[in-house]
Amino acid sequence: MAATRMDEALGTRAVLRYCRMSAFKVRPVLDLIRGRDLEDAQDILRFSERDAARVVSKLLASAVANAENNDAQSADELYVSACYADEATTMKRWRPRARGRATRIRKRTSHITVVVTRLPDERLARRRARDTGDAGARRARRVAGARRQRVAASQAAEEAAAAVPEAAEKAGAPDVGEEAAPVTGPRSDETGASGDAAPSEPTPESEEEEAEGGADAEPAAEAHEAAEAEAAEAETDEQQHEEPTPKRRTRARKEKRD
């Protein structure tokens, strides 16, 4: 039985003819996406650093559009069944070199073909089962997280409700060690309308004490003045007995002459 040729592969294809890029540069990119699902192939081309990835990505999008519009296929069920690059015509140019010679420049082109096909039923069933399992696992994780949040909120509410009576008991019951402080303020009968103490009237005894205090203060003031006068005299005597300086001698001579 003859093998199926690449150009006879079943599916929807898109062909880019006379691409201004050599087949040698395009083939490594095509090897990355061959046999991949559509989503995986698009991700690989998006993050590839080769220049050919941009061209192949556009060609893949064209093949998917042909499958959706012409063959009524769903893009989620497609995969890259075949992709290849053939050499096209080579444009020859010449570059001048030393001593009147010339070197040939080969500008190579290529024909790029991408074929997309619907996934087999087995692979589609496995993918749906995997997606369903992933969705169920995500839902289970989401439900478990919501349950944990509800439990934590209820526990916090119970702790807050239990802490309120305890705080009220502590605030209402006075400590045993505390004693009532005696009232030291003036009595109501001794205070005036504004609460201040009423001024007391002077008595004979208080007047005599004030007179005695004034009499004792006068001798003390006289003694203080006498002590200050003695100190001033002592300072003047010390200044007079100091050793005479040239300025003082000159001043003394002028006083004598006068």
C-alpha positions in Angstrom: 0.0 0.0 0.0 1.4 3.3 -1.0 2.0 5.9 1.7 0.1 9.1 1.6 2.1 11.9 0.2 2.5 15.2 2.1 0.8 17.1 -0.7 -2.1 14.7 -0.6 -2.8 14.9 3.1 -6.5 15.3 4.0 -7.6 18.5 5.6 -7.9 22.2 5.0 -4.7 23.8 3.8 -3.2 27.2 3.2 -0.3 27.8 0.9 2.2 30.7 0.8 4.0 30.8 -2.6 7.3 32.5 -3.4 8.0 33.5 0.2 11.1 35.6 0.3 12.8 33.2 2.8 14.7 30.0 2.2 13.1 26.7 3.0 16.2 26.0 5.2 15.1 28.7 7.6 11.4 27.8 7.6 11.6 24.1 8.3 12.9 24.3 11.9 9.8 26.3 12.8 7.4 23.9 11.0 9.0 21.0 12.9 7.9 22.7 16.2 4.2 22.8 15.4 3.7 19.6 13.4 1.1 17.3 15.1 0.2 20.0 17.7 -3.2 21.2 18.7 -4.2 24.6 17.4 -3.8 26.3 20.8 -0.4 24.8 21.4 0.8 25.6 17.9 -0.3 29.3 18.3 1.5 29.6 21.7 4.7 28.1 20.3 4.7 30.5 17.3 3.9 33.5 19.5 6.9 32.9 21.8 9.4 31.8 19.1 12.3 34.1 18.4 12.8 33.1 14.7 11.7 35.4 11.9 9.9 32.6 10.1 7.6 32.1 13.1 5.7 35.3 12.1 5.1 34.1 8.6 4.1 30.6 9.7 1.7 32.1 12.3 -0.1 34.1 9.6 -0.3 31.1 7.4 -1.7 29.0 10.2 -4.4 31.6 10.9 -5.3 31.5 7.2 -5.7 27.7 7.3 -8.0 27.9 10.3 -10.1 30.5 8.7 -10.4 28.3 5.5 -11.5 25.4 7.7 -14.1 27.4 9.5 -15.6 29.2 6.5 -15.2 26.5 3.7 -15.4 23.2 5.6 -17.6 24.3 8.6 -15.0 23.0 11.1 -14.7 24.2 14.7 -11.3 25.8 15.5 -11.2 24.1 18.9 -11.2 20.6 17.2 -8.4 21.3 14.8 -4.7 20.3 14.8 -1.7 20.7 12.5 -1.8 17.5 10.6 0.9 18.4 8.0 3.3 21.3 7.3 6.2 21.5 4.9 8.3 24.0 3.0 9.5 23.4 -0.6 12.2 25.3 -2.5 11.0 27.8 -5.1 12.8 29.8 -7.7 16.1 31.3 -6.8 16.8 34.8 -8.0 20.4 35.4 -9.1 22.2 38.7 -8.6 25.9 39.7 -8.9 28.2 41.5 -6.5 31.3 43.1 -7.8 34.6 41.9 -6.3 38.3 42.8 -6.6 40.2 42.6 -9.9 37.1 43.0 -12.1 35.5 39.8 -10.9 31.9 39.2 -9.7 30.3 36.9 -7.2 26.9 35.3 -7.5 24.2 36.2 -4.9 21.4 33.7 -4.6 18.1 35.1 -3.3 16.1 32.0 -2.4 12.4 31.7 -2.1 10.1 28.9 -0.8 6.5 27.6 -0.9 5.1 27.0 2.6 2.1 24.7 3.2 0.1 24.2 6.4 -2.7 21.6 6.7 -5.1 21.5 9.6 -7.5 18.6 10.2 -10.2 17.7 12.7 -8.9 15.7 15.7 -9.9 12.0 15.9 -12.8 11.2 18.0 -10.6 9.4 20.6 -8.5 12.4 21.2 -11.5 14.7 21.4 -13.1 12.3 24.0 -9.9 12.3 26.1 -9.6 16.1 25.8 -13.3 16.6 26.9 -12.7 14.2 29.9 -9.6 16.1 30.9 -11.4 19.4 30.6 -14.3 18.1 32.6 -12.1 16.8 35.3 -10.2 20.0 35.5 -13.4 22.0 35.7 -14.7 19.7 38.5 -11.4 20.0 40.4 -11.5 23.8 40.0 -15.1 23.8 41.3 -14.2 21.6 44.2 -11.3 23.8 45.2 -13.6 26.9 44.9 -16.3 25.3 47.1 -13.7 24.2 49.7 -12.3 27.7 49.8 -15.7 29.2 50.3 -16.5 26.7 53.0 -13.3 27.5 54.9 -14.1 31.2 54.7 -17.6 30.6 56.1 -16.2 28.5 59.0 -13.6 31.1 59.8 -16.2 33.9 59.8 -18.5 31.9 62.1 -15.7 31.1 64.5 -14.7 34.8 64.7 -18.3 35.8 65.3 -18.6 33.3 68.2 -15.4 34.5 69.8 -16.5 38.1 69.6 -19.9 37.2 71.1 -18.2 35.4 74.0 -15.7 38.2 74.6 -18.5 40.8 75.1 -20.0 39.4 78.4 -16.5 38.9 79.8 -15.6 42.6 79.1 -18.8 43.7 80.7 -18.2 41.7 83.8 -14.7 43.1 84.1 -15.9 46.7 83.7 -18.8 46.4 86.2 -17.1 44.6 89.1 -14.7 46.8 91.2 -11.4 45.4 92.4 -11.2 44.2 96.0 -7.9 45.9 96.7 -9.1 49.3 95.9 -10.3 51.4 98.8 -12.7 54.4 98.8 -10.6 57.6 99.0 -11.7 60.0 101.8 -13.4 63.1 100.8 -11.1 66.0 101.4 -13.0 68.8 99.8 -14.8 71.5 101.8 -18.2 70.8 103.2 -21.3 72.3 101.7 -22.0 74.6 104.7 -18.5 76.2 104.5 -18.6 76.8 100.7 -20.4 79.6 98.9 -22.8 79.4 96.0 -19.9 78.8 93.6 -18.3 76.1 95.7 -15.3 78.1 96.8 -14.3 78.3 100.5 -15.7 81.4 102.3 -13.0 83.9 103.5 -12.3 83.8 107.2 -12.4 87.0 109.3 -9.1 88.2 111.0 -8.7 87.5 114.7 -6.6 89.5 117.3 -4.1 86.7 117.6 -3.4 86.7 113.9 -2.9 90.5 114.0 -0.4 90.2 116.8 1.6 87.5 114.9 1.8 89.7 111.8 3.1 92.7 114.0 5.8 90.6 115.6 6.9 89.3 112.2 7.3 92.9 110.9 9.3 93.9 114.0 11.7 91.0 113.5 12.1 91.8 109.8 13.4 95.4 110.4 16.6 94.5 112.4 17.4 91.8 109.8 17.3 94.3 107.0 19.6 96.7 108.9 22.1 93.9 109.5 22.1 93.0 105.8 22.8 96.6 104.8 25.7 96.9 107.3 27.2 93.7 105.9 27.1 95.0 102.3 28.7 98.3 103.4 31.6 96.5 105.1 32.1 94.3 102.0 32.3 97.5 99.8 34.9 99.1 102.2 37.0 95.9 102.1 37.1 96.0 98.3 38.2 99.6 98.2 41.0 98.9 100.8 42.2 96.0 98.7 42.3 98.2 95.6 44.3 100.8 97.4 46.8 98.3 98.7 47.3 96.8 95.3 50.7 97.2 93.6 50.7 100.6 91.7 50.7 100.3 87.9 52.2 102.9 85.4 48.7 104.4 84.8 48.1 104.8 88.5 51.5 106.4 89.0 50.9 108.9 86.2 47.5 109.7 87.7 49.0 110.2 91.1 51.7 112.5 89.8 49.0 114.7 88.0 47.1 114.9 91.3 50.2 116.0 93.2 50.9 118.7 90.6 47.4 120.0 90.7 
